[in-house]
Amino acid sequence: MMRMEPVELDGRTALAIEVKLPKTNLLVVTTDKGYIMCGALDVGLLNERLRERGIIAARATGVRTIEELLEAPLESVTYGAESLGVVPGMKGRDAVARMF
């Protein structure tokens, strides 16, 4: 099953996507510029093999819901996200706010 819903942050709207998979959930909150995601995101791949794309993304681990993703401290971020001031340890909610 897949669920999408708007998420209001600082007067702007991001899109939350939850995909229920066997034994796990895939969680994403995205804007037109970038996204945060659950532990399934491979930040190393984005930073190394896809570096030229300048992908703006960050990962939080151990989350099971969209709300947990927004409240969790980020475990890792891409170089593109760093350029916007997104850093590990920052709450997902604060990172998304920088991605508008």
Residue pairs with C-beta under 8 A, 6 or more apart in sequence:
1 19
1 20
2 17
2 18
2 19
2 20
3 17
3 18
4 15
4 16
4 17
4 18
5 15
5 16
5 66
6 13
6 14
6 15
6 16
7 13
7 14
7 15
7 16
7 29
7 66
7 70
7 96
9 93
9 96
9 97
10 97
10 100
12 31
12 97
12 100
14 29
14 30
14 31
14 96
14 99
14 100
15 29
15 30
15 31
16 27
16 28
16 29
16 66
17 26
17 27
17 28
17 29
17 30
18 25
18 26
18 27
18 28
18 65
18 66
19 25
19 26
24 40
25 38
25 64
25 65
26 37
26 38
26 40
27 37
27 38
27 63
27 64
27 65
27 66
27 69
28 35
28 36
28 37
28 38
29 35
29 36
29 37
29 66
29 69
29 70
29 92
29 96
31 96
31 99
31 100
32 100
33 56
33 84
33 99
33 100
34 55
34 56
34 57
34 58
34 80
34 81
34 84
34 99
35 56
35 57
35 58
35 96
35 99
36 57
36 58
36 59
36 60
36 69
36 70
36 74
36 92
36 95
36 96
36 99
37 57
37 58
37 59
37 60
37 69
38 59
38 60
38 61
38 63
38 69
39 59
39 60
39 61
39 62
39 63
39 75
41 57
41 58
41 59
43 57
43 58
43 59
43 76
43 77
43 78
46 53
46 55
46 57
46 78
47 78
47 79
51 79
54 79
54 80
54 83
55 78
55 80
56 78
56 80
56 81
56 83
56 84
56 86
56 99
57 77
57 78
57 80
57 81
58 74
58 76
58 77
58 78
58 81
58 86
58 90
58 92
58 95
59 74
59 75
59 76
59 77
60 68
60 69
60 72
60 73
60 74
60 75
60 92
61 72
61 75
62 72
63 69
63 72
69 92
70 91
70 92
70 93
70 96
71 91
71 92
71 93
72 91
72 92
73 88
73 89
73 90
73 91
74 86
74 87
74 88
74 89
74 90
74 91
74 92
74 95
75 88
76 88
77 86
77 87
77 88
77 95
81 95
81 99
84 98
84 99
85 98
86 95
86 98
86 99
